[in-house]
């Protein structure tokens, strides 16, 4: 008996990574972050935003990344965004 099997190519395999971002709570910050994430072909599985009374946003993303290099490049781009205060895992 033969069963058709299809394997994902090595380049298609991703892993979920949690990224924590502290930013200034201002209009467009989530759009800016989403745009940068999309620009490096990373998928957002989950996004959670909590705003504080002192105009800060605590943003948690679960991202599907291919490897450490992709994550590192993305983190560097996020840190450069205006309004981003801190990025951590």
PyMOL Python script that loads the backbone (N, CA, C, O; Angstrom):
from pymol import cmd

cmd.read_pdbstr("""\
ATOM      1  N   UNK A   1       0.848  -1.179   0.000  1.00  0.00           N
ATOM      2  CA  UNK A   1       0.000   0.000   0.000  1.00  0.00           C
ATOM      3  C   UNK A   1       0.889   1.237   0.000  1.00  0.00           C
ATOM      4  O   UNK A   1       1.800   1.344   0.821  1.00  0.00           O
ATOM      5  N   UNK A   2       0.640   2.149  -0.890  1.00  0.00           N
ATOM      6  CA  UNK A   2       1.410   3.380  -0.988  1.00  0.00           C
ATOM      7  C   UNK A   2       0.560   4.550  -0.512  1.00  0.00           C
ATOM      8  O   UNK A   2      -0.622   4.668  -0.838  1.00  0.00           O
ATOM      9  N   UNK A   3       1.198   5.400   0.262  1.00  0.00           N
ATOM     10  CA  UNK A   3       0.524   6.591   0.772  1.00  0.00           C
ATOM     11  C   UNK A   3       1.296   7.810   0.279  1.00  0.00           C
ATOM     12  O   UNK A   3       2.513   7.894   0.445  1.00  0.00           O
ATOM     13  N   UNK A   4       0.582   8.747  -0.325  1.00  0.00           N
ATOM     14  CA  UNK A   4       1.234   9.983  -0.759  1.00  0.00           C
ATOM     15  C   UNK A   4       1.595  10.815   0.461  1.00  0.00           C
ATOM     16  O   UNK A   4       0.762  11.073   1.330  1.00  0.00           O
ATOM     17  N   UNK A   5       2.854  11.227   0.505  1.00  0.00           N
ATOM     18  CA  UNK A   5       3.343  12.039   1.621  1.00  0.00           C
ATOM     19  C   UNK A   5       4.000  13.279   1.050  1.00  0.00           C
ATOM     20  O   UNK A   5       4.719  13.211   0.053  1.00  0.00           O
ATOM     21  N   UNK A   6       3.752  14.405   1.683  1.00  0.00           N
ATOM     22  CA  UNK A   6       4.372  15.650   1.251  1.00  0.00           C
ATOM     23  C   UNK A   6       5.074  16.276   2.446  1.00  0.00           C
ATOM     24  O   UNK A   6       4.443  16.540   3.469  1.00  0.00           O
ATOM     25  N   UNK A   7       6.382  16.516   2.323  1.00  0.00           N
ATOM     26  CA  UNK A   7       7.171  17.101   3.402  1.00  0.00           C
ATOM     27  C   UNK A   7       7.370  18.580   3.134  1.00  0.00           C
ATOM     28  O   UNK A   7       7.489  19.011   1.987  1.00  0.00           O
ATOM     29  N   UNK A   8       7.403  19.336   4.194  1.00  0.00           N
ATOM     30  CA  UNK A   8       7.726  20.752   4.059  1.00  0.00           C
ATOM     31  C   UNK A   8       9.206  20.889   3.741  1.00  0.00           C
ATOM     32  O   UNK A   8      10.040  20.149   4.261  1.00  0.00           O
ATOM     33  N   UNK A   9       9.516  21.848   2.879  1.00  0.00           N
ATOM     34  CA  UNK A   9      10.926  22.141   2.605  1.00  0.00           C
ATOM     35  C   UNK A   9      11.534  22.765   3.853  1.00  0.00           C
ATOM     36  O   UNK A   9      10.827  23.402   4.633  1.00  0.00           O
ATOM     37  N   UNK A  10      12.826  22.591   4.048  1.00  0.00           N
ATOM     38  CA  UNK A  10      13.493  23.101   5.251  1.00  0.00           C
ATOM     39  C   UNK A  10      13.265  24.592   5.443  1.00  0.00           C
ATOM     40  O   UNK A  10      13.185  25.062   6.578  1.00  0.00           O
ATOM     41  N   UNK A  11      13.157  25.346   4.347  1.00  0.00           N
ATOM     42  CA  UNK A  11      12.950  26.786   4.442  1.00  0.00           C
ATOM     43  C   UNK A  11      11.563  27.170   4.917  1.00  0.00           C
ATOM     44  O   UNK A  11      11.338  28.317   5.307  1.00  0.00           O
ATOM     45  N   UNK A  12      10.622  26.225   4.892  1.00  0.00           N
ATOM     46  CA  UNK A  12       9.245  26.517   5.285  1.00  0.00           C
ATOM     47  C   UNK A  12       8.979  26.266   6.765  1.00  0.00           C
ATOM     48  O   UNK A  12       7.900  26.597   7.256  1.00  0.00           O
ATOM     49  N   UNK A  13       9.923  25.696   7.475  1.00  0.00           N
ATOM     50  CA  UNK A  13       9.725  25.354   8.878  1.00  0.00           C
ATOM     51  C   UNK A  13       9.932  26.596   9.739  1.00  0.00           C
ATOM     52  O   UNK A  13      10.947  27.283   9.627  1.00  0.00           O
ATOM     53  N   UNK A  14       8.954  26.873  10.598  1.00  0.00           N
ATOM     54  CA  UNK A  14       9.061  28.020  11.499  1.00  0.00           C
ATOM     55  C   UNK A  14       8.844  27.573  12.933  1.00  0.00           C
ATOM     56  O   UNK A  14       8.314  26.493  13.195  1.00  0.00           O
ATOM     57  N   UNK A  15       9.261  28.422  13.850  1.00  0.00           N
ATOM     58  CA  UNK A  15       9.068  28.165  15.275  1.00  0.00           C
ATOM     59  C   UNK A  15       8.412  29.382  15.908  1.00  0.00           C
ATOM     60  O   UNK A  15       8.712  30.516  15.537  1.00  0.00           O
ATOM     61  N   UNK A  16       7.511  29.148  16.868  1.00  0.00           N
ATOM     62  CA  UNK A  16       6.886  30.287  17.550  1.00  0.00           C
ATOM     63  C   UNK A  16       7.859  30.925  18.543  1.00  0.00           C
ATOM     64  O   UNK A  16       8.545  30.235  19.297  1.00  0.00           O
ATOM     65  N   UNK A  17       7.902  32.250  18.525  1.00  0.00           N
ATOM     66  CA  UNK A  17       8.768  33.005  19.428  1.00  0.00           C
ATOM     67  C   UNK A  17       7.956  34.135  20.038  1.00  0.00           C
ATOM     68  O   UNK A  17       7.246  34.854  19.335  1.00  0.00           O
ATOM     69  N   UNK A  18       8.067  34.286  21.364  1.00  0.00           N
ATOM     70  CA  UNK A  18       7.391  35.392  22.038  1.00  0.00           C
ATOM     71  C   UNK A  18       8.323  36.594  22.065  1.00  0.00           C
ATOM     72  O   UNK A  18       9.480  36.486  22.469  1.00  0.00           O
ATOM     73  N   UNK A  19       7.808  37.744  21.630  1.00  0.00           N
ATOM     74  CA  UNK A  19       8.570  38.986  21.634  1.00  0.00           C
ATOM     75  C   UNK A  19       7.794  40.012  22.453  1.00  0.00           C
ATOM     76  O   UNK A  19       6.617  40.264  22.193  1.00  0.00           O
ATOM     77  N   UNK A  20       8.464  40.602  23.444  1.00  0.00           N
ATOM     78  CA  UNK A  20       7.848  41.599  24.317  1.00  0.00           C
ATOM     79  C   UNK A  20       8.395  42.971  23.952  1.00  0.00           C
ATOM     80  O   UNK A  20       9.609  43.169  23.887  1.00  0.00           O
ATOM     81  N   UNK A  21       7.498  43.910  23.715  1.00  0.00           N
ATOM     82  CA  UNK A  21       7.905  45.249  23.295  1.00  0.00           C
ATOM     83  C   UNK A  21       7.247  46.282  24.198  1.00  0.00           C
ATOM     84  O   UNK A  21       6.031  46.268  24.391  1.00  0.00           O
ATOM     85  N   UNK A  22       8.058  47.176  24.748  1.00  0.00           N
ATOM     86  CA  UNK A  22       7.556  48.336  25.479  1.00  0.00           C
ATOM     87  C   UNK A  22       7.700  49.525  24.553  1.00  0.00           C
ATOM     88  O   UNK A  22       8.762  49.739  23.967  1.00  0.00           O
ATOM     89  N   UNK A  23       6.630  50.302  24.419  1.00  0.00           N
ATOM     90  CA  UNK A  23       6.648  51.431  23.493  1.00  0.00           C
ATOM     91  C   UNK A  23       5.806  52.568  24.048  1.00  0.00           C
ATOM     92  O   UNK A  23       5.019  52.392  24.978  1.00  0.00           O
ATOM     93  N   UNK A  24       5.992  53.734  23.452  1.00  0.00           N
ATOM     94  CA  UNK A  24       5.156  54.881  23.767  1.00  0.00           C
ATOM     95  C   UNK A  24       3.772  54.591  23.191  1.00  0.00           C
ATOM     96  O   UNK A  24       3.653  54.152  22.047  1.00  0.00           O
ATOM     97  N   UNK A  25       2.730  54.835  23.981  1.00  0.00           N
ATOM     98  CA  UNK A  25       1.358  54.609  23.537  1.00  0.00           C
ATOM     99  C   UNK A  25       0.930  55.787  22.668  1.00  0.00           C
ATOM    100  O   UNK A  25       0.537  56.840  23.170  1.00  0.00           O
ATOM    101  N   UNK A  26       1.016  55.586  21.352  1.00  0.00           N
ATOM    102  CA  UNK A  26       0.661  56.657  20.422  1.00  0.00           C
ATOM    103  C   UNK A  26      -0.026  56.053  19.205  1.00  0.00           C
ATOM    104  O   UNK A  26       0.173  54.877  18.902  1.00  0.00           O
ATOM    105  N   UNK A  27      -0.829  56.847  18.509  1.00  0.00           N
ATOM    106  CA  UNK A  27      -1.498  56.327  17.315  1.00  0.00           C
ATOM    107  C   UNK A  27      -0.484  55.832  16.283  1.00  0.00           C
ATOM    108  O   UNK A  27       0.501  56.511  15.993  1.00  0.00           O
ATOM    109  N   UNK A  28      -0.732  54.661  15.741  1.00  0.00           N
ATOM    110  CA  UNK A  28       0.108  54.118  14.685  1.00  0.00           C
ATOM    111  C   UNK A  28       1.239  53.219  15.128  1.00  0.00           C
ATOM    112  O   UNK A  28       1.903  52.616  14.285  1.00  0.00           O
ATOM    113  N   UNK A  29       1.487  53.106  16.436  1.00  0.00           N
ATOM    114  CA  UNK A  29       2.620  52.285  16.884  1.00  0.00           C
ATOM    115  C   UNK A  29       2.413  50.814  16.516  1.00  0.00           C
ATOM    116  O   UNK A  29       3.354  50.148  16.086  1.00  0.00           O
ATOM    117  N   UNK A  30       1.193  50.304  16.679  1.00  0.00           N
ATOM    118  CA  UNK A  30       0.925  48.909  16.332  1.00  0.00           C
ATOM    119  C   UNK A  30       1.043  48.699  14.819  1.00  0.00           C
ATOM    120  O   UNK A  30       1.552  47.671  14.372  1.00  0.00           O
ATOM    121  N   UNK A  31       0.578  49.663  14.042  1.00  0.00           N
ATOM    122  CA  UNK A  31       0.695  49.576  12.582  1.00  0.00           C
ATOM    123  C   UNK A  31       2.161  49.579  12.155  1.00  0.00           C
ATOM    124  O   UNK A  31       2.550  48.827  11.262  1.00  0.00           O
ATOM    125  N   UNK A  32       2.969  50.416  12.788  1.00  0.00           N
ATOM    126  CA  UNK A  32       4.401  50.470  12.464  1.00  0.00           C
ATOM    127  C   UNK A  32       5.081  49.144  12.774  1.00  0.00           C
ATOM    128  O   UNK A  32       5.875  48.644  11.978  1.00  0.00           O
ATOM    129  N   UNK A  33       4.768  48.583  13.930  1.00  0.00           N
ATOM    130  CA  UNK A  33       5.354  47.296  14.310  1.00  0.00           C
ATOM    131  C   UNK A  33       4.927  46.195  13.339  1.00  0.00           C
ATOM    132  O   UNK A  33       5.753  45.400  12.893  1.00  0.00           O
ATOM    133  N   UNK A  34       3.645  46.154  13.019  1.00  0.00           N
ATOM    134  CA  UNK A  34       3.133  45.137  12.094  1.00  0.00           C
ATOM    135  C   UNK A  34       3.785  45.256  10.725  1.00  0.00           C
ATOM    136  O   UNK A  34       4.087  44.248  10.087  1.00  0.00           O
ATOM    137  N   UNK A  35       3.999  46.480  10.277  1.00  0.00           N
ATOM    138  CA  UNK A  35       4.624  46.717   8.981  1.00  0.00           C
ATOM    139  C   UNK A  35       6.061  46.198   8.945  1.00  0.00           C
ATOM    140  O   UNK A  35       6.474  45.567   7.972  1.00  0.00           O
ATOM    141  N   UNK A  36       6.817  46.466  10.005  1.00  0.00           N
ATOM    142  CA  UNK A  36       8.202  45.986  10.074  1.00  0.00           C
ATOM    143  C   UNK A  36       8.236  44.461  10.126  1.00  0.00           C
ATOM    144  O   UNK A  36       9.056  43.835   9.454  1.00  0.00           O
ATOM    145  N   UNK A  37       7.363  43.872  10.908  1.00  0.00           N
ATOM    146  CA  UNK A  37       7.312  42.409  11.021  1.00  0.00           C
ATOM    147  C   UNK A  37       6.978  41.792   9.661  1.00  0.00           C
ATOM    148  O   UNK A  37       7.604  40.820   9.241  1.00  0.00           O
ATOM    149  N   UNK A  38       6.003  42.357   8.993  1.00  0.00           N
ATOM    150  CA  UNK A  38       5.605  41.870   7.673  1.00  0.00           C
ATOM    151  C   UNK A  38       6.721  42.034   6.642  1.00  0.00           C
ATOM    152  O   UNK A  38       6.871  41.196   5.753  1.00  0.00           O
ATOM    153  N   UNK A  39       7.496  43.097   6.756  1.00  0.00           N
ATOM    154  CA  UNK A  39       8.550  43.385   5.772  1.00  0.00           C
ATOM    155  C   UNK A  39       9.650  42.326   5.735  1.00  0.00           C
ATOM    156  O   UNK A  39      10.362  42.207   4.737  1.00  0.00           O
ATOM    157  N   UNK A  40       9.793  41.559   6.811  1.00  0.00           N
ATOM    158  CA  UNK A  40      10.799  40.487   6.835  1.00  0.00           C
ATOM    159  C   UNK A  40      10.148  39.102   6.721  1.00  0.00           C
ATOM    160  O   UNK A  40      10.752  38.086   7.065  1.00  0.00           O
ATOM    161  N   UNK A  41       8.902  39.088   6.230  1.00  0.00           N
ATOM    162  CA  UNK A  41       8.155  37.845   5.981  1.00  0.00           C
ATOM    163  C   UNK A  41       7.966  36.985   7.223  1.00  0.00           C
ATOM    164  O   UNK A  41       8.067  35.760   7.165  1.00  0.00           O
ATOM    165  N   UNK A  42       7.691  37.637   8.341  1.00  0.00           N
ATOM    166  CA  UNK A  42       7.396  36.921   9.584  1.00  0.00           C
ATOM    167  C   UNK A  42       5.899  37.024   9.837  1.00  0.00           C
ATOM    168  O   UNK A  42       5.312  38.099   9.711  1.00  0.00           O
ATOM    169  N   UNK A  43       5.288  35.905  10.195  1.00  0.00           N
ATOM    170  CA  UNK A  43       3.860  35.875  10.477  1.00  0.00           C
ATOM    171  C   UNK A  43       3.599  36.163  11.953  1.00  0.00           C
ATOM    172  O   UNK A  43       4.326  35.686  12.825  1.00  0.00           O
ATOM    173  N   UNK A  44       2.563  36.941  12.223  1.00  0.00           N
ATOM    174  CA  UNK A  44       2.133  37.217  13.596  1.00  0.00           C
ATOM    175  C   UNK A  44       1.026  36.225  13.934  1.00  0.00           C
ATOM    176  O   UNK A  44      -0.043  36.261  13.324  1.00  0.00           O
ATOM    177  N   UNK A  45       1.271  35.340  14.901  1.00  0.00           N
ATOM    178  CA  UNK A  45       0.256  34.382  15.336  1.00  0.00           C
ATOM    179  C   UNK A  45      -0.686  35.003  16.355  1.00  0.00           C
ATOM    180  O   UNK A  45      -1.895  34.775  16.326  1.00  0.00           O
ATOM    181  N   UNK A  46      -0.106  35.801  17.264  1.00  0.00           N
ATOM    182  CA  UNK A  46      -0.881  36.441  18.329  1.00  0.00           C
ATOM    183  C   UNK A  46      -0.300  37.814  18.610  1.00  0.00           C
ATOM    184  O   UNK A  46       0.916  38.006  18.577  1.00  0.00           O
ATOM    185  N   UNK A  47      -1.182  38.769  18.888  1.00  0.00           N
ATOM    186  CA  UNK A  47      -0.745  40.103  19.305  1.00  0.00           C
ATOM    187  C   UNK A  47      -1.630  40.549  20.459  1.00  0.00           C
ATOM    188  O   UNK A  47      -2.857  40.489  20.374  1.00  0.00           O
ATOM    189  N   UNK A  48      -0.998  40.996  21.539  1.00  0.00           N
ATOM    190  CA  UNK A  48      -1.715  41.501  22.705  1.00  0.00           C
ATOM    191  C   UNK A  48      -1.128  42.850  23.075  1.00  0.00           C
ATOM    192  O   UNK A  48       0.091  43.004  23.161  1.00  0.00           O
ATOM    193  N   UNK A  49      -2.000  43.828  23.293  1.00  0.00           N
ATOM    194  CA  UNK A  49      -1.544  45.172  23.646  1.00  0.00           C
ATOM    195  C   UNK A  49      -2.222  45.601  24.934  1.00  0.00           C
ATOM    196  O   UNK A  49      -3.444  45.530  25.063  1.00  0.00           O
ATOM    197  N   UNK A  50      -1.408  46.049  25.893  1.00  0.00           N
ATOM    198  CA  UNK A  50      -1.922  46.612  27.136  1.00  0.00           C
ATOM    199  C   UNK A  50      -1.351  48.009  27.290  1.00  0.00           C
ATOM    200  O   UNK A  50      -0.135  48.198  27.250  1.00  0.00           O
ATOM    201  N   UNK A  51      -2.229  48.985  27.467  1.00  0.00           N
ATOM    202  CA  UNK A  51      -1.797  50.373  27.655  1.00  0.00           C
ATOM    203  C   UNK A  51      -1.850  50.732  29.127  1.00  0.00           C
ATOM    204  O   UNK A  51      -2.712  50.260  29.868  1.00  0.00           O
ATOM    205  N   UNK A  52      -0.910  51.580  29.542  1.00  0.00           N
ATOM    206  CA  UNK A  52      -0.867  52.020  30.932  1.00  0.00           C
ATOM    207  C   UNK A  52      -1.322  53.471  31.024  1.00  0.00           C
ATOM    208  O   UNK A  52      -1.431  54.165  30.013  1.00  0.00           O
ATOM    209  N   UNK A  53      -1.583  53.917  32.238  1.00  0.00           N
ATOM    210  CA  UNK A  53      -2.024  55.293  32.452  1.00  0.00           C
ATOM    211  C   UNK A  53      -0.937  56.304  32.117  1.00  0.00           C
ATOM    212  O   UNK A  53      -1.237  57.455  31.800  1.00  0.00           O
ATOM    213  N   UNK A  54       0.327  55.883  32.186  1.00  0.00           N
ATOM    214  CA  UNK A  54       1.423  56.811  31.877  1.00  0.00           C
ATOM    215  C   UNK A  54       1.818  56.773  30.394  1.00  0.00           C
ATOM    216  O   UNK A  54       2.963  57.060  30.043  1.00  0.00           O
ATOM    217  N   UNK A  55       0.862  56.418  29.532  1.00  0.00           N
ATOM    218  CA  UNK A  55       1.024  56.457  28.072  1.00  0.00           C
ATOM    219  C   UNK A  55       2.118  55.533  27.537  1.00  0.00           C
ATOM    220  O   UNK A  55       2.865  55.898  26.630  1.00  0.00           O
ATOM    221  N   UNK A  56       2.200  54.337  28.112  1.00  0.00           N
ATOM    222  CA  UNK A  56       3.115  53.312  27.621  1.00  0.00           C
ATOM    223  C   UNK A  56       2.272  52.125  27.134  1.00  0.00           C
ATOM    224  O   UNK A  56       1.174  51.885  27.636  1.00  0.00           O
ATOM    225  N   UNK A  57       2.790  51.405  26.174  1.00  0.00           N
ATOM    226  CA  UNK A  57       2.147  50.189  25.688  1.00  0.00           C
ATOM    227  C   UNK A  57       3.067  49.010  25.938  1.00  0.00           C
ATOM    228  O   UNK A  57       4.267  49.076  25.672  1.00  0.00           O
ATOM    229  N   UNK A  58       2.500  47.942  26.448  1.00  0.00           N
ATOM    230  CA  UNK A  58       3.211  46.675  26.603  1.00  0.00           C
ATOM    231  C   UNK A  58       2.610  45.741  25.552  1.00  0.00           C
ATOM    232  O   UNK A  58       1.451  45.339  25.652  1.00  0.00           O
ATOM    233  N   UNK A  59       3.405  45.408  24.560  1.00  0.00           N
ATOM    234  CA  UNK A  59       2.922  44.639  23.419  1.00  0.00           C
ATOM    235  C   UNK A  59       3.607  43.277  23.417  1.00  0.00           C
ATOM    236  O   UNK A  59       4.830  43.180  23.523  1.00  0.00           O
ATOM    237  N   UNK A  60       2.803  42.236  23.297  1.00  0.00           N
ATOM    238  CA  UNK A  60       3.325  40.875  23.218  1.00  0.00           C
ATOM    239  C   UNK A  60       2.932  40.290  21.873  1.00  0.00           C
ATOM    240  O   UNK A  60       1.755  40.259  21.514  1.00  0.00           O
ATOM    241  N   UNK A  61       3.923  39.829  21.142  1.00  0.00           N
ATOM    242  CA  UNK A  61       3.690  39.148  19.871  1.00  0.00           C
ATOM    243  C   UNK A  61       4.146  37.702  19.996  1.00  0.00           C
ATOM    244  O   UNK A  61       5.175  37.423  20.613  1.00  0.00           O
ATOM    245  N   UNK A  62       3.389  36.787  19.416  1.00  0.00           N
ATOM    246  CA  UNK A  62       3.877  35.437  19.146  1.00  0.00           C
ATOM    247  C   UNK A  62       4.114  35.421  17.639  1.00  0.00           C
ATOM    248  O   UNK A  62       3.182  35.568  16.848  1.00  0.00           O
ATOM    249  N   UNK A  63       5.374  35.241  17.259  1.00  0.00           N
ATOM    250  CA  UNK A  63       5.775  35.316  15.862  1.00  0.00           C
ATOM    251  C   UNK A  63       6.269  33.964  15.372  1.00  0.00           C
ATOM    252  O   UNK A  63       6.832  33.185  16.142  1.00  0.00           O
ATOM    253  N   UNK A  64       6.062  33.690  14.104  1.00  0.00           N
ATOM    254  CA  UNK A  64       6.566  32.465  13.477  1.00  0.00           C
ATOM    255  C   UNK A  64       7.841  32.814  12.712  1.00  0.00           C
ATOM    256  O   UNK A  64       7.781  33.399  11.630  1.00  0.00           O
ATOM    257  N   UNK A  65       8.991  32.456  13.278  1.00  0.00           N
ATOM    258  CA  UNK A  65      10.275  32.793  12.653  1.00  0.00           C
ATOM    259  C   UNK A  65      10.996  31.538  12.161  1.00  0.00           C
ATOM    260  O   UNK A  65      10.810  30.443  12.693  1.00  0.00           O
ATOM    261  N   UNK A  66      11.821  31.728  11.132  1.00  0.00           N
ATOM    262  CA  UNK A  66      12.556  30.606  10.535  1.00  0.00           C
ATOM    263  C   UNK A  66      13.791  30.225  11.333  1.00  0.00           C
ATOM    264  O   UNK A  66      14.091  29.043  11.500  1.00  0.00           O
ATOM    265  N   UNK A  67      14.517  31.246  11.834  1.00  0.00           N
ATOM    266  CA  UNK A  67      15.761  30.957  12.545  1.00  0.00           C
ATOM    267  C   UNK A  67      16.186  32.172  13.372  1.00  0.00           C
ATOM    268  O   UNK A  67      15.542  33.220  13.343  1.00  0.00           O
ATOM    269  N   UNK A  68      17.288  32.003  14.110  1.00  0.00           N
ATOM    270  CA  UNK A  68      17.786  33.077  14.978  1.00  0.00           C
ATOM    271  C   UNK A  68      18.204  34.303  14.183  1.00  0.00           C
ATOM    272  O   UNK A  68      18.044  35.433  14.645  1.00  0.00           O
ATOM    273  N   UNK A  69      18.730  34.087  13.009  1.00  0.00           N
ATOM    274  CA  UNK A  69      19.168  35.197  12.164  1.00  0.00           C
ATOM    275  C   UNK A  69      17.986  36.081  11.766  1.00  0.00           C
ATOM    276  O   UNK A  69      18.080  37.308  11.795  1.00  0.00           O
ATOM    277  N   UNK A  70      16.891  35.453  11.399  1.00  0.00           N
ATOM    278  CA  UNK A  70      15.695  36.215  11.033  1.00  0.00           C
ATOM    279  C   UNK A  70      15.170  36.994  12.237  1.00  0.00           C
ATOM    280  O   UNK A  70      14.782  38.156  12.106  1.00  0.00           O
ATOM    281  N   UNK A  71      15.157  36.365  13.395  1.00  0.00           N
ATOM    282  CA  UNK A  71      14.691  37.028  14.611  1.00  0.00           C
ATOM    283  C   UNK A  71      15.603  38.188  14.990  1.00  0.00           C
ATOM    284  O   UNK A  71      15.125  39.255  15.374  1.00  0.00           O
ATOM    285  N   UNK A  72      16.896  37.987  14.884  1.00  0.00           N
ATOM    286  CA  UNK A  72      17.854  39.039  15.216  1.00  0.00           C
ATOM    287  C   UNK A  72      17.693  40.251  14.301  1.00  0.00           C
ATOM    288  O   UNK A  72      17.693  41.390  14.769  1.00  0.00           O
ATOM    289  N   UNK A  73      17.557  40.008  13.009  1.00  0.00           N
ATOM    290  CA  UNK A  73      17.358  41.095  12.055  1.00  0.00           C
ATOM    291  C   UNK A  73      16.078  41.857  12.326  1.00  0.00           C
ATOM    292  O   UNK A  73      16.045  43.085  12.247  1.00  0.00           O
ATOM    293  N   UNK A  74      15.019  41.121  12.648  1.00  0.00           N
ATOM    294  CA  UNK A  74      13.738  41.751  12.964  1.00  0.00           C
ATOM    295  C   UNK A  74      13.848  42.591  14.225  1.00  0.00           C
ATOM    296  O   UNK A  74      13.361  43.721  14.258  1.00  0.00           O
ATOM    297  N   UNK A  75      14.475  42.061  15.253  1.00  0.00           N
ATOM    298  CA  UNK A  75      14.632  42.789  16.517  1.00  0.00           C
ATOM    299  C   UNK A  75      15.387  44.095  16.298  1.00  0.00           C
ATOM    300  O   UNK A  75      15.024  45.124  16.868  1.00  0.00           O
ATOM    301  N   UNK A  76      16.429  44.062  15.483  1.00  0.00           N
ATOM    302  CA  UNK A  76      17.195  45.283  15.190  1.00  0.00           C
ATOM    303  C   UNK A  76      16.329  46.334  14.505  1.00  0.00           C
ATOM    304  O   UNK A  76      16.446  47.523  14.800  1.00  0.00           O
ATOM    305  N   UNK A  77      15.464  45.905  13.597  1.00  0.00           N
ATOM    306  CA  UNK A  77      14.575  46.846  12.908  1.00  0.00           C
ATOM    307  C   UNK A  77      13.545  47.437  13.871  1.00  0.00           C
ATOM    308  O   UNK A  77      13.230  48.625  13.798  1.00  0.00           O
ATOM    309  N   UNK A  78      13.023  46.606  14.770  1.00  0.00           N
ATOM    310  CA  UNK A  78      12.012  47.083  15.719  1.00  0.00           C
ATOM    311  C   UNK A  78      12.612  48.114  16.664  1.00  0.00           C
ATOM    312  O   UNK A  78      11.984  49.135  16.943  1.00  0.00           O
ATOM    313  N   UNK A  79      13.812  47.860  17.157  1.00  0.00           N
ATOM    314  CA  UNK A  79      14.472  48.779  18.090  1.00  0.00           C
ATOM    315  C   UNK A  79      14.646  50.164  17.468  1.00  0.00           C
ATOM    316  O   UNK A  79      14.624  51.170  18.178  1.00  0.00           O
ATOM    317  N   UNK A  80      14.817  50.220  16.165  1.00  0.00           N
ATOM    318  CA  UNK A  80      15.037  51.493  15.481  1.00  0.00           C
ATOM    319  C   UNK A  80      13.760  52.309  15.281  1.00  0.00           C
ATOM    320  O   UNK A  80      13.829  53.486  14.926  1.00  0.00           O
ATOM    321  N   UNK A  81      12.600  51.700  15.505  1.00  0.00           N
ATOM    322  CA  UNK A  81      11.343  52.422  15.314  1.00  0.00           C
ATOM    323  C   UNK A  81      11.170  53.521  16.357  1.00  0.00           C
ATOM    324  O   UNK A  81      11.475  53.330  17.535  1.00  0.00           O
ATOM    325  N   UNK A  82      10.681  54.662  15.911  1.00  0.00           N
ATOM    326  CA  UNK A  82      10.407  55.766  16.828  1.00  0.00           C
ATOM    327  C   UNK A  82       9.294  55.350  17.789  1.00  0.00           C
ATOM    328  O   UNK A  82       8.244  54.867  17.364  1.00  0.00           O
ATOM    329  N   UNK A  83       9.528  55.540  19.067  1.00  0.00           N
ATOM    330  CA  UNK A  83       8.536  55.204  20.083  1.00  0.00           C
ATOM    331  C   UNK A  83       8.779  53.878  20.777  1.00  0.00           C
ATOM    332  O   UNK A  83       8.181  53.611  21.819  1.00  0.00           O
ATOM    333  N   UNK A  84       9.652  53.034  20.217  1.00  0.00           N
ATOM    334  CA  UNK A  84       9.964  51.751  20.854  1.00  0.00           C
ATOM    335  C   UNK A  84      10.993  51.991  21.949  1.00  0.00           C
ATOM    336  O   UNK A  84      12.052  52.572  21.708  1.00  0.00           O
ATOM    337  N   UNK A  85      10.667  51.536  23.155  1.00  0.00           N
ATOM    338  CA  UNK A  85      11.531  51.751  24.312  1.00  0.00           C
ATOM    339  C   UNK A  85      12.397  50.534  24.636  1.00  0.00           C
ATOM    340  O   UNK A  85      13.547  50.676  25.051  1.00  0.00           O
ATOM    341  N   UNK A  86      11.835  49.329  24.442  1.00  0.00           N
ATOM    342  CA  UNK A  86      12.544  48.106  24.841  1.00  0.00           C
ATOM    343  C   UNK A  86      11.979  46.919  24.072  1.00  0.00           C
ATOM    344  O   UNK A  86      10.773  46.833  23.836  1.00  0.00           O
ATOM    345  N   UNK A  87      12.867  46.003  23.683  1.00  0.00           N
ATOM    346  CA  UNK A  87      12.463  44.758  23.034  1.00  0.00           C
ATOM    347  C   UNK A  87      13.146  43.618  23.770  1.00  0.00           C
ATOM    348  O   UNK A  87      14.355  43.658  23.995  1.00  0.00           O
ATOM    349  N   UNK A  88      12.379  42.601  24.147  1.00  0.00           N
ATOM    350  CA  UNK A  88      12.956  41.445  24.839  1.00  0.00           C
ATOM    351  C   UNK A  88      12.185  40.189  24.459  1.00  0.00           C
ATOM    352  O   UNK A  88      11.123  40.247  23.838  1.00  0.00           O
ATOM    353  N   UNK A  89      12.759  39.038  24.855  1.00  0.00           N
ATOM    354  CA  UNK A  89      12.104  37.752  24.614  1.00  0.00           C
ATOM    355  C   UNK A  89      11.598  37.234  25.890  1.00  0.00           C
ATOM    356  O   UNK A  89      11.006  36.156  25.928  1.00  0.00           O
TER     357      UNK A  89
END
""", "prot")
cmd.dss("prot")
cmd.show_as("cartoon", "prot")
cmd.util.cbc("prot")
cmd.orient("prot")
